[in-house]
Amino acid sequence: MKICKAILAATLLGSVSMALAQDVNSDVKKTAKDTGSDTKKAADKTGHATKVAAKDTAKGTEKVAKKTGSGVKKGTEATGHELKKAGDDMK
């Protein structure tokens, strides 16, 4: 009878450990799938944020370029005017 109890106990322990191992395996697969999904979502958000920042930077650069061009034009006109005045003074 003791042998039967020992065999029964060993069988039950083996069954429990297999069931737990299968449960852990299932949890690992689910966690990996969730992590992959979360990573994709984060990448999509990062990509969108990068695109928005690039557009904002382009707009800012365009504004600065226009202001710089305007400033250069004014500076050139002023320099031309001063050179003309200096030339007239030399006559």
C-alpha positions as CSV (number, residue, x, y, z in Angstrom):
1,M,0.0,0.0,0.0
2,K,2.9,2.4,0.8
3,I,4.2,1.8,-2.7
4,C,0.9,2.7,-4.3
5,K,0.7,5.9,-2.3
6,A,4.3,6.8,-3.3
7,I,3.5,6.1,-7.0
8,L,0.3,8.1,-6.7
9,A,2.1,11.0,-5.0
10,A,4.9,11.0,-7.6
11,T,2.3,11.0,-10.4
12,L,0.4,13.9,-8.9
13,L,3.6,15.9,-8.4
14,G,4.6,15.2,-12.0
15,S,1.2,16.3,-13.3
16,V,1.2,19.5,-11.3
17,S,4.7,20.4,-12.5
18,M,3.8,19.8,-16.1
19,A,0.6,21.9,-15.7
20,L,2.6,24.7,-14.2
21,A,5.2,24.5,-16.9
22,Q,2.5,24.8,-19.6
23,D,1.0,27.7,-17.8
24,V,4.4,29.5,-17.6
25,N,5.0,28.8,-21.3
26,S,1.6,30.3,-22.1
27,D,2.4,33.4,-20.0
28,V,5.7,33.9,-21.7
29,K,4.1,33.8,-25.1
30,K,1.5,36.2,-24.1
31,T,4.0,38.6,-22.6
32,A,6.2,38.5,-25.7
33,K,3.2,39.2,-27.9
34,D,2.1,42.1,-25.6
35,T,5.6,43.5,-25.6
36,G,5.8,43.3,-29.4
37,S,2.5,45.1,-29.7
38,D,3.5,47.8,-27.2
39,T,6.9,48.3,-29.0
40,K,5.1,48.8,-32.3
41,K,2.7,51.3,-30.8
42,A,5.6,53.3,-29.3
43,A,7.5,53.2,-32.6
44,D,4.4,54.5,-34.4
45,K,4.0,57.4,-31.9
46,T,7.7,58.2,-32.1
47,G,7.6,58.2,-35.9
48,H,4.6,60.6,-35.9
49,A,6.3,62.9,-33.4
50,T,9.4,63.0,-35.5
51,K,7.4,63.8,-38.6
52,V,5.6,66.7,-36.8
53,A,8.9,68.0,-35.4
54,A,10.5,67.9,-38.9
55,K,7.6,69.9,-40.4
56,D,7.8,72.5,-37.6
57,T,11.6,72.7,-38.1
58,A,11.1,73.2,-41.9
59,K,8.6,76.0,-41.3
60,G,10.9,77.7,-38.8
61,T,13.9,77.4,-41.2
62,E,11.8,78.8,-44.0
63,K,10.8,81.8,-41.9
64,V,14.4,82.5,-40.9
65,A,15.6,82.2,-44.5
66,K,13.1,84.7,-45.6
67,K,14.1,87.1,-42.8
68,T,17.8,86.6,-43.6
69,G,17.2,87.2,-47.3
70,S,15.3,90.4,-46.5
71,G,18.0,91.6,-44.1
72,V,20.7,90.8,-46.7
73,K,18.7,92.8,-49.4
74,K,18.4,95.8,-47.0
75,G,22.0,95.6,-46.1
76,T,23.0,95.5,-49.8
77,E,20.8,98.4,-50.6
78,A,22.2,100.4,-47.8
79,T,25.8,99.6,-48.7
80,G,25.1,100.5,-52.4
81,H,23.6,103.8,-51.2
82,E,26.6,104.6,-49.0
83,L,29.0,103.7,-51.9
84,K,27.1,105.9,-54.2
85,K,27.3,108.8,-51.7
86,A,31.0,108.2,-51.2
87,G,31.5,108.2,-55.0
88,D,29.5,111.5,-55.3
89,D,31.7,113.0,-52.6
90,M,34.8,112.1,-54.4
91,K,33.8,114.0,-57.6
